[in-house]
Amino acid sequence: MTNKALNVLDEPLETCSLDPLTGFLRDGDCRIGNNDVGRHGVCAQVTGAFLEFTKRRGNDLSTPHPAAGFPGLKPGDRWGLCVDRWKEAEENGFAPPVILAATHAAVLDRVDLSQLKRHARKVRRHGRDRR
């Protein structure tokens, strides 16, 4: 995909996280490429409750895996999540906050914008709050 990817707000996709470095391509963005079968397009700020939920579901995101270049996540980290995992967490009451400006538009084929907006995190940008 090109750098002209759009977010769910139909604006240019913003970077999700450079520390830890996220994205399917590990470039900081939640772009969804052709080989990304998990569709890692939801930029979320993970919570302790979400990390426990996903660990119980068999996807431990809190334990570091240095050989794979994965630092392990802690509450407050931003991370590009699989849209289906985020949706599953939302349906079970464990959805972490979403950064709409950094969430890829292609996730809208699997989750409604209204669902994402209910979990949108306000982000300070240029001195003002934004959804």
C-alpha positions as CSV (number, residue, x, y, z in Angstrom):
1,M,0.0,0.0,0.0
2,T,1.1,3.6,-0.4
3,N,1.6,6.2,2.2
4,K,-1.7,7.8,1.0
5,A,-3.8,5.3,3.1
6,L,-6.9,6.8,4.7
7,N,-8.2,6.5,8.3
8,V,-11.8,5.8,9.4
9,L,-12.4,9.5,9.4
10,D,-11.6,9.6,5.6
11,E,-8.4,11.6,6.3
12,P,-4.7,10.6,5.8
13,L,-3.8,7.8,8.1
14,E,-1.7,9.0,11.1
15,T,1.1,7.1,12.8
16,C,-0.1,4.8,15.6
17,S,3.1,4.2,17.5
18,L,6.9,4.3,17.0
19,D,7.6,3.2,20.6
20,P,6.8,0.4,20.7
21,L,7.1,0.1,16.9
22,T,3.8,-1.2,15.7
23,G,2.0,-2.1,12.5
24,F,2.0,-5.2,10.4
25,L,5.0,-3.8,8.5
26,R,6.5,-2.5,11.8
27,D,6.7,1.0,10.4
28,G,4.5,2.6,13.1
29,D,1.3,2.8,10.9
30,C,-1.7,0.5,10.9
31,R,-1.8,0.1,7.2
32,I,-3.4,-3.1,5.9
33,G,-1.2,-4.7,3.3
34,N,-2.0,-7.6,0.9
35,N,-0.3,-10.2,3.2
36,D,-2.0,-9.0,6.4
37,V,-4.6,-11.7,6.8
38,G,-5.3,-10.5,10.4
39,R,-6.0,-7.0,9.2
40,H,-4.0,-5.2,11.9
41,G,-5.7,-1.9,11.2
42,V,-7.1,-0.8,14.6
43,C,-4.8,1.6,16.5
44,A,-5.6,1.1,20.1
45,Q,-4.2,2.2,23.5
46,V,-4.1,-1.1,25.3
47,T,-5.4,-1.5,28.8
48,G,-4.6,-4.1,31.5
49,A,-8.1,-5.6,31.1
50,F,-7.7,-5.9,27.3
51,L,-4.2,-7.5,27.7
52,E,-5.7,-10.1,30.2
53,F,-8.6,-10.7,27.9
54,T,-6.5,-11.4,24.8
55,K,-4.1,-13.5,26.8
56,R,-7.0,-15.7,27.9
57,R,-8.0,-16.0,24.2
58,G,-4.5,-17.3,23.3
59,N,-2.8,-14.1,22.1
60,D,-0.4,-13.0,24.8
61,L,0.6,-9.5,24.0
62,S,2.2,-8.7,27.3
63,T,5.1,-11.2,27.3
64,P,8.2,-10.0,25.4
65,H,9.5,-12.2,22.5
66,P,12.9,-10.7,21.8
67,A,13.7,-13.2,19.0
68,A,10.7,-12.0,17.1
69,G,11.4,-8.3,17.9
70,F,8.3,-8.0,20.1
71,P,8.8,-6.0,23.3
72,G,5.7,-7.1,25.1
73,L,3.0,-4.5,25.7
74,K,2.0,-2.7,28.9
75,P,-1.1,-0.7,29.7
76,G,-1.0,2.6,27.9
77,D,1.0,1.4,24.9
78,R,-0.5,2.0,21.5
79,W,-0.6,-1.0,19.2
80,G,-2.1,-2.0,15.9
81,L,-4.7,-4.7,16.6
82,C,-6.4,-7.2,14.4
83,V,-9.9,-5.8,13.7
84,D,-11.5,-9.1,14.6
85,R,-9.7,-9.3,18.0
86,W,-10.7,-5.7,18.8
87,K,-14.3,-6.5,17.8
88,E,-14.3,-9.7,19.9
89,A,-13.0,-7.6,22.9
90,E,-15.7,-5.0,22.3
91,E,-18.4,-7.6,22.3
92,N,-17.1,-9.0,25.6
93,G,-16.7,-5.6,27.3
94,F,-12.9,-5.4,27.1
95,A,-12.3,-3.1,24.1
96,P,-9.3,-0.8,24.5
97,P,-9.6,2.9,23.5
98,V,-9.2,3.5,19.7
99,I,-7.2,6.3,18.1
100,L,-9.5,7.0,15.1
101,A,-6.9,9.1,13.2
102,A,-4.5,6.2,13.2
103,T,-7.1,3.4,12.5
104,H,-7.1,2.2,8.8
105,A,-10.3,2.8,6.8
106,A,-10.4,-0.8,5.7
107,V,-11.5,-2.0,9.1
108,L,-14.9,-0.5,8.4
109,D,-15.7,-3.6,6.4
110,R,-15.7,-5.6,9.7
111,V,-16.7,-3.1,12.3
112,D,-19.0,-0.1,12.3
113,L,-17.6,3.4,12.7
114,S,-20.2,4.0,15.5
115,Q,-18.6,1.1,17.5
116,L,-15.1,2.6,17.0
117,K,-16.4,6.1,18.0
118,R,-17.9,4.8,21.2
119,H,-14.4,3.8,22.2
120,A,-12.5,6.7,20.7
121,R,-9.7,8.2,22.8
122,K,-9.4,11.9,22.8
123,V,-5.9,12.9,21.5
124,R,-4.4,16.3,22.2
125,R,-3.1,17.7,18.9
126,H,-1.8,21.2,18.4
127,G,-3.2,22.4,21.7
128,R,-6.8,21.1,21.5
129,D,-8.6,17.9,22.1
130,R,-9.8,15.9,19.2
131,R,-11.8,12.7,18.7
